[in-house]
Amino acid sequence: MAARESGRIKDANQKRVLDDAARKRRQRKALEALEEDNFHDDPHADLVMSKKVPKFQETLDSRGVGRKKKTKSAEYYKQRFRKTFSQLVEEDHNYNPTPPNYMSAQSQPSQFPDRHFCTVCGFPSNYTCIPCGARYCCIKCLGTHLDTRCLKWTA
Amino acid sequence: MSSVTYILDNGGYMAKVGLSSDTPKLVPNCIMKAKSERRRPFVGKQIDECRDASGLFYILPFQKGYLINWDIQKTVWDYILSKECCPANLSQMPTIVTEPLFNFPSIQEAMTEIFFEEYECQSLLRINATGLSCYNYRHKNPNTKCCLIVDSGYSYTHVVPYVNGVKIKEAIRRIDVGGKLLTNHLKEIISYRQLHVMDETYVVNQAKEDSCFVSQDFYKDMEEAKLNLENNTIARDYVLPDYTTLRRGFLRKPEVSGEQQTLRLNNERFAIPEILFHPSDVGIQQMGIPEAIVNSVKACNEETWPHLYMNIVLTGGNAKFPGYKDRILKEVRSLCSSEFIVNITLPDDPITYAWEGGKAISKDPVFSNMVVTREEYEEEGQALCYERFDV
């Protein structure tokens, strides 16, 4: 007679479990997605502007004729002040390292514990998916999670 | 000096603009492209002319609350100053323009340069929107010395204490949660749970504005949301706009839907604004608004504490969620010592409150000492702006 053993523990070793680094990477990606302006691509990206179509940069001289100074184009300012957000933060950090500054103003972690919600239905959850660490609240939601998200699109 | 001032509260999503003799106009501070109209990008308020706003593509000048894309901003400003929107000859009147807290030096310089050299401003005041809100509050309540502005906008939320009209920089707290993150999160969960709306930022943002509220008792509302439809006062259907018969969606009681396409919103309705109170719900390890308020007050001089708790002002678009003020009051009350009186003001229009502050400040006798004139700029350049503008 075979020794009694738990099916759950036997299977546990065969399951792929994401390590901490991969979980953090997933989390960071999710947060980056929340900062995106758009999810889809520019709907006009494939559009070839014909010459007849006025480009929106063009200023139709609204400030009267006879102006001595020519207004500079939007493109000019784009080139002139070109700096990315991370460049600006780094520059600020070097130039003005003592608080208070942009970095120091960020609020600290909360003193209250994290709350957990089912990633499928959004209700409070008590369980954690073993392979990926996502939260779920019931067997039904776990099923949905395993079928759709768990270990899929793994970064 | 002329008696009117041009006031531009240059928000990350919405610019609030107008002459001080007038009321403010809300102009989207972005360029949008629609799937339905292939030929034309919509700048600012032009989007109102767009018949089909599905699948709108946004091009924003701001990133994380700071001005990054200058070509876009220049295009939008040109539009704002044109006949189409809110025309003015800036060389004839003073200008007030707002900028974010801890604005980076190179952005400050670029703004000063554009306003003086491109728009040939007569005189300029660059100031934080929270500074204008503070001025507005003290203007309406002349005996208050301190106030604490909670500005929750599109890009983030700031808690800023002011003592005698001066902000206490060490005590400013930023929470990286704003309207954009809330909309994106709502988009994400709707797309996972029922209908793919990832491309519909504009529509989902409206759905958020029309349906979401701040819960007063979160776990109780969660239990309520679990009930079946007959007994559930939270579950609602949001009828989506189809842009033929319906231009903007609306909320209604759940019913077996006929022809219209709907979203069933249940715990989403209050779980979304909840992120402002618990950013850790989406994995942002920062304090929520009430905790940040208490934390910020504690970073100030102890003798100002009672005054700050007495004068909390809520501004920014997120302040329009129903229940926002009551929830903050309830939580701040329970977090701070019982010896303090907590009093919170929610203005009639939290979005234009800073703009109205600009209107009030432009009538202050000291206003002419706060601005930098074009002559001064030409004489002394950027250095004087750093000296005079405290951002």
Interface residues (C-beta under 8 A of the other chain):
Chain A: Q27 A30 L31 A33 L34 E35 E36 D37 N38 F39 H40 D42 P43 H44 L47 V53 F56 Q57 T59 S62 K69 T71 K72 A74 E75 Y77 K78 R80 F81 R82 K83 T84 F85 L88 V89 E91 D92 Y95 P99 P100 N101 Y102 A105 Q106 S107 Q108 P109 S110 Q111 F112 D114 R115 F117 V120 C121 G122 F123 P124 T148 R149
Chain B: I31 K33 A34 K35 R38 R39 R40 P41 V43 G55 F57 Y58 I59 L60 Q63 K64 Y66 I68 N69 W70 D71 I72 Q73 K74 T75 D78 S82 K83 P87 L101 F102 F104 P105 S106 I107 A110 I114 E118 E120 H158 V159 K169 E170 I172 R173 R174 I175 D176 K180 L181 N184 H185 K187 E188 I189 Y192 R193 M198 D199 T201 Y219 M222 A225 K226 N267 E268 A271 H278 P279 S280 D281 V282 G283 I284 Q285 Q286 M287 G288 E291 A292 N295
